[in-house]
């Protein structure tokens, strides 16, 4: 069980919450490679709330498709809180969505740029601010990827239900 409810009903709860508010979401996904969008799209009627997104597995595509500044990628790397925030902000803008989700991290089994397997950053952008949730997720590649998607859905559900800041690590406000 997650704090917001059962993990397996999070996509339906997220879709319902967005639908009730007349809002939409888009995601820029690196380590999850489209799993967030695919999970939300499994809900009947998801086209009313899912604007789309981009799989930005390659570092170059973070800039090209999601609008992450190249100088930020050069300075901070593809796995950083700043990159997660820029992914969320960029995809929200490019897809004309109410909310943007940025997912970046290391699924494993090997470290990347000094980050160990399971290190994930989830960016949530909307409502005038961007929050970043740092995570250290256990397990194999699939467990890390699934855990990142579940955490992103829970973080967005929390933002939708509360005007306060998500319980997170270093945040970035536009």
PAVO-21314 format. One record per residue (C-alpha): x, y, z; residue in one letter; residue number from 1. Coordinates in steps of 0.1 Angstrom, whole numbers, plus 5000, padded with zeros to 4 digits. Layout:
% PAVO-21314
<<X, Y, Z>, 'a', NUM>
...
***
This chain:
% PAVO-21314
<<5000, 5000, 5000>, 'x', 1>
<<5011, 5035, 4992>, 'x', 2>
<<5002, 5065, 5013>, 'x', 3>
<<4977, 5077, 4987>, 'x', 4>
<<4961, 5042, 4984>, 'x', 5>
<<4967, 5010, 4965>, 'x', 6>
<<4995, 5012, 4940>, 'x', 7>
<<4976, 4992, 4914>, 'x', 8>
<<4947, 5017, 4913>, 'x', 9>
<<4969, 5048, 4911>, 'x', 10>
<<4965, 5052, 4874>, 'x', 11>
<<4927, 5052, 4877>, 'x', 12>
<<4928, 5076, 4907>, 'x', 13>
<<4952, 5099, 4888>, 'x', 14>
<<4930, 5099, 4857>, 'x', 15>
<<4899, 5106, 4878>, 'x', 16>
<<4916, 5134, 4897>, 'x', 17>
<<4928, 5151, 4865>, 'x', 18>
<<4894, 5146, 4848>, 'x', 19>
<<4876, 5162, 4878>, 'x', 20>
<<4898, 5192, 4875>, 'x', 21>
<<4897, 5194, 4837>, 'x', 22>
<<4935, 5191, 4836>, 'x', 23>
<<4960, 5171, 4816>, 'x', 24>
<<4995, 5156, 4820>, 'x', 25>
<<5025, 5149, 4798>, 'x', 26>
<<5057, 5131, 4807>, 'x', 27>
<<5093, 5132, 4796>, 'x', 28>
<<5107, 5097, 4805>, 'x', 29>
<<5142, 5086, 4805>, 'x', 30>
<<5148, 5055, 4827>, 'x', 31>
<<5111, 5045, 4825>, 'x', 32>
<<5111, 5047, 4787>, 'x', 33>
<<5074, 5054, 4783>, 'x', 34>
<<5061, 5033, 4812>, 'x', 35>
<<5044, 5062, 4830>, 'x', 36>
<<5024, 5071, 4799>, 'x', 37>
<<5017, 5034, 4791>, 'x', 38>
<<5005, 5029, 4827>, 'x', 39>
<<4982, 5059, 4826>, 'x', 40>
<<4970, 5049, 4791>, 'x', 41>
<<4958, 5016, 4805>, 'x', 42>
<<4929, 5034, 4821>, 'x', 43>
<<4898, 5036, 4798>, 'x', 44>
<<4892, 5072, 4787>, 'x', 45>
<<4928, 5082, 4794>, 'x', 46>
<<4929, 5102, 4762>, 'x', 47>
<<4909, 5129, 4781>, 'x', 48>
<<4938, 5135, 4805>, 'x', 49>
<<4970, 5122, 4789>, 'x', 50>
<<4984, 5147, 4765>, 'x', 51>
<<5014, 5125, 4756>, 'x', 52>
<<5050, 5127, 4762>, 'x', 53>
<<5084, 5117, 4750>, 'x', 54>
<<5109, 5089, 4756>, 'x', 55>
<<5141, 5107, 4762>, 'x', 56>
<<5164, 5078, 4770>, 'x', 57>
<<5193, 5093, 4751>, 'x', 58>
<<5208, 5125, 4767>, 'x', 59>
<<5206, 5144, 4734>, 'x', 60>
<<5168, 5138, 4732>, 'x', 61>
<<5164, 5154, 4766>, 'x', 62>
<<5173, 5186, 4749>, 'x', 63>
<<5157, 5180, 4715>, 'x', 64>
<<5124, 5166, 4726>, 'x', 65>
<<5119, 5180, 4761>, 'x', 66>
<<5137, 5213, 4759>, 'x', 67>
<<5163, 5207, 4786>, 'x', 68>
<<5190, 5233, 4782>, 'x', 69>
<<5222, 5218, 4768>, 'x', 70>
<<5243, 5238, 4792>, 'x', 71>
<<5223, 5223, 4821>, 'x', 72>
<<5229, 5188, 4807>, 'x', 73>
<<5266, 5196, 4803>, 'x', 74>
<<5269, 5210, 4839>, 'x', 75>
<<5246, 5186, 4858>, 'x', 76>
<<5244, 5155, 4837>, 'x', 77>
<<5213, 5135, 4826>, 'x', 78>
<<5207, 5123, 4861>, 'x', 79>
<<5201, 5152, 4884>, 'x', 80>
<<5174, 5171, 4902>, 'x', 81>
<<5178, 5200, 4879>, 'x', 82>
<<5174, 5177, 4848>, 'x', 83>
<<5142, 5162, 4863>, 'x', 84>
<<5128, 5196, 4869>, 'x', 85>
<<5137, 5208, 4833>, 'x', 86>
<<5122, 5176, 4819>, 'x', 87>
<<5089, 5182, 4837>, 'x', 88>
<<5088, 5219, 4828>, 'x', 89>
<<5098, 5213, 4792>, 'x', 90>
<<5073, 5186, 4784>, 'x', 91>
<<5045, 5204, 4801>, 'x', 92>
<<5051, 5234, 4778>, 'x', 93>
<<5058, 5214, 4746>, 'x', 94>
<<5027, 5193, 4750>, 'x', 95>
<<5005, 5221, 4763>, 'x', 96>
<<4996, 5201, 4794>, 'x', 97>
<<4985, 5214, 4828>, 'x', 98>
<<5011, 5191, 4845>, 'x', 99>
<<5045, 5178, 4835>, 'x', 100>
<<5063, 5148, 4848>, 'x', 101>
<<5100, 5143, 4843>, 'x', 102>
<<5116, 5110, 4852>, 'x', 103>
<<5154, 5104, 4851>, 'x', 104>
<<5176, 5081, 4870>, 'x', 105>
<<5196, 5048, 4869>, 'x', 106>
<<5177, 5015, 4866>, 'x', 107>
<<5209, 4995, 4868>, 'x', 108>
<<5226, 4972, 4870>, 'x', 109>
<<5256, 4995, 4866>, 'x', 110>
<<5262, 5030, 4880>, 'x', 111>
<<5259, 5060, 4856>, 'x', 112>
<<5278, 5092, 4860>, 'x', 113>
<<5285, 5085, 4897>, 'x', 114>
<<5249, 5075, 4905>, 'x', 115>
<<5242, 5040, 4917>, 'x', 116>
<<5213, 5018, 4905>, 'x', 117>
<<5180, 5029, 4920>, 'x', 118>
<<5188, 5066, 4921>, 'x', 119>
<<5159, 5084, 4906>, 'x', 120>
<<5147, 5120, 4903>, 'x', 121>
<<5110, 5127, 4897>, 'x', 122>
<<5101, 5162, 4886>, 'x', 123>
<<5065, 5175, 4889>, 'x', 124>
<<5057, 5208, 4872>, 'x', 125>
<<5024, 5227, 4873>, 'x', 126>
<<5004, 5251, 4894>, 'x', 127>
<<5032, 5277, 4892>, 'x', 128>
<<5060, 5256, 4906>, 'x', 129>
<<5082, 5225, 4901>, 'x', 130>
<<5091, 5200, 4928>, 'x', 131>
<<5117, 5173, 4926>, 'x', 132>
<<5115, 5141, 4945>, 'x', 133>
<<5148, 5122, 4950>, 'x', 134>
<<5145, 5085, 4954>, 'x', 135>
<<5167, 5055, 4961>, 'x', 136>
<<5147, 5025, 4949>, 'x', 137>
<<5157, 4989, 4956>, 'x', 138>
<<5155, 4960, 4933>, 'x', 139>
<<5163, 4950, 4897>, 'x', 140>
<<5158, 4972, 4866>, 'x', 141>
<<5121, 4964, 4864>, 'x', 142>
<<5115, 4971, 4901>, 'x', 143>
<<5133, 5005, 4898>, 'x', 144>
<<5114, 5015, 4867>, 'x', 145>
<<5080, 5004, 4882>, 'x', 146>
<<5088, 5021, 4915>, 'x', 147>
<<5097, 5053, 4897>, 'x', 148>
<<5063, 5053, 4879>, 'x', 149>
<<5044, 5045, 4911>, 'x', 150>
<<5063, 5073, 4929>, 'x', 151>
<<5056, 5098, 4901>, 'x', 152>
<<5019, 5090, 4901>, 'x', 153>
<<5017, 5093, 4939>, 'x', 154>
<<5036, 5126, 4938>, 'x', 155>
<<5012, 5140, 4912>, 'x', 156>
<<4982, 5127, 4931>, 'x', 157>
<<4995, 5145, 4962>, 'x', 158>
<<5000, 5177, 4943>, 'x', 159>
<<4964, 5175, 4929>, 'x', 160>
<<4949, 5169, 4964>, 'x', 161>
<<4969, 5195, 4983>, 'x', 162>
<<4980, 5230, 4974>, 'x', 163>
<<5011, 5226, 4996>, 'x', 164>
<<5044, 5213, 4985>, 'x', 165>
<<5051, 5176, 4979>, 'x', 166>
<<5072, 5161, 5006>, 'x', 167>
<<5104, 5162, 4986>, 'x', 168>
<<5140, 5169, 4985>, 'x', 169>
<<5156, 5199, 4967>, 'x', 170>
<<5128, 5216, 4948>, 'x', 171>
<<5130, 5240, 4919>, 'x', 172>
<<5105, 5267, 4915>, 'x', 173>
<<5103, 5283, 4880>, 'x', 174>
***
